[in-house]
């Protein structure tokens, strides 16, 4: 069990509800930035939870103990040097012979790097979406300008196949040759009535 926890980089804890004492293993102490191996209180652990996350986390912990339910929650902690970490904890109550929660036991995992990667990926996706939207808007604008002009615009590949043609050019070509060209047609075939 210890090897599995070590490989997974999980820390364990026990919170004794009657005394408010908390027992942390070495990995949990490292995650929360506790230097010594002395016991801690729930208050000393809770004080490290980010002020914006604390009310939710505390309410969830109290509810879990009262409802005898499993709790999985994610929150930020602030170390004494100001370092911010994101952790996830999974815990469940251990019942007394009378069927009441006497302690909460569980594990902590430091997911700071994963959260940073998720945020970076989210920001990258937003940047890419914005760039694609800008490129599509520019392309649409160009297409509207080309389509709206009276100039004849033909775009062809090296085999003289139309890649693009605007309305004015298509109308003029049809007027001159009696065939309405479209993208993919060959210019060489379109003006030769005997082609094809």
C-alpha positions in Angstrom: 0.0 0.0 0.0 2.8 2.4 0.9 4.6 1.7 -2.4 1.4 2.4 -4.4 0.8 5.7 -2.5 4.4 6.6 -3.2 4.2 5.8 -6.9 1.0 7.8 -7.2 2.5 10.6 -5.1 -0.4 10.6 -2.8 -0.3 11.7 0.8 -2.6 10.3 3.5 -4.3 12.0 6.4 -6.6 11.3 9.4 -8.7 13.9 11.0 -10.0 13.0 14.5 -13.2 14.9 14.7 -13.5 14.9 18.5 -10.0 16.3 19.2 -9.6 18.2 15.9 -6.2 16.6 15.6 -4.9 15.8 12.1 -2.3 13.1 11.4 -0.4 13.7 8.1 2.1 11.4 6.4 5.3 12.8 5.0 3.9 13.3 1.5 0.9 15.3 2.9 3.2 17.3 5.1 5.3 18.1 2.0 2.2 19.1 0.0 1.0 21.4 2.7 4.4 22.7 3.5 4.7 21.5 7.1 8.3 21.2 8.1 8.2 19.0 11.2 6.6 15.6 11.8 4.7 16.9 14.8 0.9 16.6 14.9 -1.2 19.3 13.4 -4.7 20.5 14.0 -7.5 20.8 11.5 -7.2 24.6 11.9 -3.5 24.5 10.9 -4.4 22.6 7.8 -7.5 24.7 7.0 -5.6 28.0 7.4 -3.6 27.0 4.3 -6.6 26.6 2.1 -7.0 29.6 -0.2 -9.5 32.2 1.3 -11.7 32.0 -1.8 -12.0 28.2 -1.5 -12.1 27.7 2.3 -15.9 28.3 2.9 -16.8 25.7 0.3 -14.2 23.2 1.4 -15.1 23.6 5.1 -18.8 23.2 4.4 -18.2 20.1 2.2 -16.0 18.5 5.0 -18.6 19.2 7.7 -21.4 17.8 5.5 -19.4 14.7 4.6 -18.8 14.0 8.3 -22.4 14.6 9.3 -23.9 12.7 6.3 -21.4 9.9 6.6 -20.6 10.3 2.9 -17.5 10.2 0.8 -15.9 13.5 -0.2 -13.8 14.4 -3.3 -12.9 18.0 -3.6 -10.4 20.2 -5.3 -9.0 23.5 -3.9 -6.0 25.7 -3.8 -3.6 26.0 -0.8 -1.2 28.8 0.0 2.1 27.8 1.6 3.8 30.1 4.2 6.1 31.5 1.5 3.1 32.4 -0.7 3.5 29.5 -3.1 0.1 28.5 -4.6 -0.7 24.8 -5.1 -3.8 23.0 -6.3 -4.7 19.8 -4.5 -7.5 17.2 -4.7 -8.5 15.3 -1.7 -10.6 12.1 -1.4 -11.9 11.1 2.1 -14.5 9.2 3.9 -15.7 8.9 7.4 -14.7 6.1 9.8 -17.6 5.3 12.1 -17.6 4.8 15.9 -19.4 1.7 17.4 -22.4 4.0 17.8 -22.5 4.6 14.0 -21.3 8.2 14.1 -18.3 9.6 12.2 -15.3 9.7 14.6 -12.6 10.5 12.0 -12.1 11.3 8.4 -9.4 9.4 6.5 -8.2 10.0 3.0 -5.6 11.1 0.6 -4.2 14.3 -0.9 -2.7 14.7 -4.4 -0.9 17.8 -5.6 -2.3 18.5 -9.0 -0.7 21.9 -9.5 1.3 21.0 -12.6 -1.8 19.3 -14.2 -3.9 22.4 -13.5 -1.2 24.6 -15.1 -1.2 22.4 -18.1 -5.0 22.5 -18.3 -5.0 26.3 -18.1 -2.2 26.6 -20.7 -4.1 24.3 -23.0 -7.3 26.2 -22.5 -5.6 29.5 -23.2 -4.0 28.0 -26.3 -7.4 26.7 -27.5 -8.9 30.2 -27.0 -6.0 31.8 -28.9 -6.4 29.3 -31.8 -10.1 29.8 -31.9 -9.6 33.6 -32.0 -7.1 33.3 -34.8 -9.3 30.9 -36.8 -12.3 33.3 -36.3 -10.1 36.3 -37.5 -8.8 34.3 -40.5 -12.4 33.3 -41.4 -13.6 36.9 -41.0 -10.8 38.1 -43.3 -11.5 35.4 -45.8 -15.2 36.2 -45.8 -14.4 39.9 -46.2 -12.1 39.2 -49.1 -14.7 36.9 -50.7 -17.4 39.6 -50.4 -15.1 42.2 -51.9 -14.1 39.9 -54.8 -17.7 38.9 -55.4 -19.0 42.4 -55.2 -16.5 43.9 -57.6 -17.2 44.5 -61.3 -13.7 43.3 -62.1 -13.4 39.8 -63.6 -11.6 37.6 -61.1 -10.4 34.2 -62.1 -8.2 32.0 -60.0 -6.9 28.9 -61.7 -4.3 26.1 -61.1 -1.5 25.1 -63.4 -3.9 22.8 -65.3 -6.2 25.8 -66.0 -8.9 24.5 -63.6 -10.9 27.2 -61.8 -10.1 27.4 -58.1 -12.3 30.5 -57.8 -14.3 32.7 -60.1 -16.5 35.7 -59.1 -19.9 36.4 -60.5 -18.8 39.2 -62.8 -16.2 36.9 -64.4 -18.7 34.0 -64.7 -21.3 36.2 -66.3 -18.9 37.6 -68.8 -17.5 34.1 -69.7 -21.0 32.8 -70.1 -21.9 35.8 -72.3 -18.9 35.3 -74.5 -18.8 31.4 -74.7 -22.4 30.4 -73.9 -21.2 28.2 -71.0 -21.3 29.2 -67.3 -18.1 28.1 -65.6 -17.9 26.9 -62.1 -15.1 26.0 -59.7 -13.4 22.7 -60.8 -14.1 23.2 -64.5 -11.3 23.4 -67.0 -10.9 26.7 -68.8 -9.6 24.8 -71.8 -12.8 22.7 -72.0 -15.3 25.4 -71.1 -14.5 27.6 -74.2 -14.4 24.6 -76.6 -17.9 23.5 -77.5 -16.6 20.2 -78.9 -14.7 19.3 -75.7 -15.9 16.6 -73.4 
